[in-house]
Amino acid sequence: MATRSRKGCIDCKQAKVKCDEVHPHCGTCTRRRRVCSGYARASNPNVSSRSSSGSGGVNRRASVASSASMNSSRASLGDTWFGEATSSTSDCMRSIILEASTKTLYPARGPALIPLSEIIAADKPLIEVYFMRHPSEMIIRNDFFISEMNGAAIALLQQSPTAVGDALAAIGENYVEDSSDSAMVSNRKTRLLSRLRLINEEESSLELVLMLLLALCGVELVDPRSDGGATTLSALIDNVSMVLEFHTRQGKTLSSMAKYFARGVARQDLLISLTRMQRTRINPCAWLDEYSLCHADRVMGLTTTLAPLLSQLAALAEDVQHTMNGQFITDSTTVETNHLAVRRSDLVEREASIRAQLVSWRPIRDPTMSMAMSRTFLLHAYTWRAAALLYLFRLFNRPGSSAEADAEALSMAYEAMVHISGSSQDIKLSLWPLFIAACELESREDRAHATRLFDDICYARPIVTARRTRSFVVDTIWPARDAGEHWDWMYFARCAPIPL
């Protein structure tokens, strides 16, 4: 049996796969659709690789760098994080930046040094907070995803230090415990919006625009001062949709980095659309490419191919809602019975089609993942499918409509929750499936278990949307149901401040 070579490239060693040792870039990385980082040089006694742990206990291994490249880097950019006095934070930041610059799919210029002379001094510690904390909390637990996300941000930070620095600092600021100046936060958001308004095609790249919009979405999710009404998030998603549509209409192809940032916003678009029972703004075709079809994603895991089905589900939910409200009317504002019958028949056919596709759907296969990691990702994938099936059922059998429907929905809720297991880090991106299932629970024991899962997710992702989703279920839906009141969570969720 073939064994891994000790002389393999950096990426193959870190992924623990066999390297074919072709120089300067190995063929194994090419087949894995990775950008090969090359081969480690002989170690120098003056330069050693460091390993450090970021928040959440995620181990990060610094890549080996030669003393010549380090000295050259210091000479070209003197005022950088590499030139700072040694401290535990600086060491960890140096390790994160070095690792991200070698593992990312989007290589930054040079060794990924950041010219602090172009960044406001007060923003530096906030940017450090972003790299130290934000990536690990907003993605599925995987070391590669953390480096990938850091690397994408670092690449753009070098190209546009001021604009991107503002974006990263805006997110990092919300993780600082003593950051209570709402006026400062509001001012930073205004600065980011002003930069977006001034940006044009000649001055900046599509990647920069999408990254700034994604950063603003991130600020809304982590900012405890956000109203949570999803109005700002919806407006940002609309902007991303318009930018992507304009770009594709010009006959231009989206780069891998542009699709990378677009996927982050697209997931939020799906969550809001399903919760609000409205169509998605971002077409999955804009970002679903060959790479996404065979590799796990940082926020969607193995469910990227489920996104088109969820988009269809959101569109069906909007049409069902309109039909229930009697909005399919003639010019004389009277309901046309035959027309409504045709519409309902169409909705039933679409429901059957989507249900069949969900039942037959299987998660993508990522050959680079270990068995232990695959288990976590598969559990995440199947709980999303089970929650989608429950959501589809409730569209035509609303909560509280009949005892039989409620009993069937409870059984489907158990099916979804059986897959939500593991540590808080493993389940932190299963908030939407847990929300869909928890609304159906009746017994004290079941609700106690769901509450513990909510608490675990809120611990791993201490963001405002997680806390508000928990509160919506525990403080609104369950008490209303126990009191014998109207508890149709689909109705209440359309107006609730839970953008998830």
Buried (B, 14 or more C-beta within 10 A) or exposed (E): EEEEEEEBBBBBBBBEBBBBBEEEBBEBBEEBEBBBBBBBEEEEEEBEBBEBEBBBEBEBBBBBBBEEEBEEBBEEBEBBBBEBEEEEBBBBBBBBBBBBBBBBBBBBEEBBBBBBEEBEEEBBBBBBBBBBBBBBBBBBBBBBBBBBBBBBBBBBBBBBBEBBBBBBBBBBBBBEEEBEEEEEBEEBBEBBBEBBEEBEEEEBBBBBBBBBBBBBBBBBBBBBEBEBEBEBBBEBBEBBBEBBBEBBEEEEEBBBBBBBBBBBBBBBBBBBBBBBBBBBBBBBEBBBEEBBEBBBBBBBBBBBBBBBBBBBBBBBBBBBBBBEEEEBEEEEEEEEEEEBEEBBEEBEEBBEEBBEBBEEBEBBEBEBBEEEBBBBBBBBBBBBBBBBBBBBBBBBBBBBEEEEBBEBBBEBBBBBBEBBBBEBBBBBBBBBBBBBBBBBBBEEEBBEBBBEBBEBBBEBBBBBBBBBBBBBBBEBBBEBBEEEEEBBBBBBBBEBBBBB
